[in-house]
Amino acid sequence: RRLARIDVPMVFCTTSDYSSSGAMHSFVSADDQRGAADLTRYLIERGHRRIAFVGAGPENDAGHAWAQRLAGYRNALADAGIPQDPGLIIRAAVPERLYTLENGFDSLTTRLMEGMIDFTALVAVCDEVAIGAAGALREAGLRVPEDCSLVGYDGLDLARYWSPKLTTMQQPLAEIAEATARVMLNAMTQPGHATEQVWIR
């Protein structure tokens, strides 16, 4: 609501979270839905059918990157004819700190303590959640990738140095930055220029 009252050109970079807030501002973002679908297909192609999604936010808060990534995960399952099990959606234990190591660890630890492991692979909402989840799996006596495959999203340096190296979806940061600058310059130099919504694929 506050953003909707700011009457100056504004461009959100790497997020589309505010596109439905009533604020008429542009955004540039990676295609989170497509990226998460590709990651899920990667696991499906390797024979997995019980694939969980870890790090989803609250059900009534669907305007964020995690929701786009969850939608991509669901689309890939549907395309492969795999029934969707709501029990495989692992919600964030700490919604206020959604994209964190702590959340990945706590969310999955809670799930592991509830009973049997009913998945063979995990799609994490981001790399930090994936690495936190890996810690929870290790504490439960499970090995990655021998007992449970794991993929993340973002392409953080941390994922490259983690052992074993984390399979992740690299965000096209250079392309996002270039597009953000272009959209901002358009808004500055063309009065009345329409807002832009740019998805980088």
Secondary structure, 3 states (H helix, E strand, C coil): CCHHHCCCCCEEECCCCCCCCCCCCEEEEECHHHHHHHHHHHHHHCCCCCEEEEEECCCCCCCCHHHHHHHHHHHHHHHCCCCCCHHHEEECCCHHHCCCHHHHHHHHHHHHHHCCCCCCEEEECCHHHHHHHHHHHHHCCCCCCCCCEEEEEECCHHHHHCCCCCEEEECCHHHHHHHHHHHHHHHHHCCCCCCCEEEEC
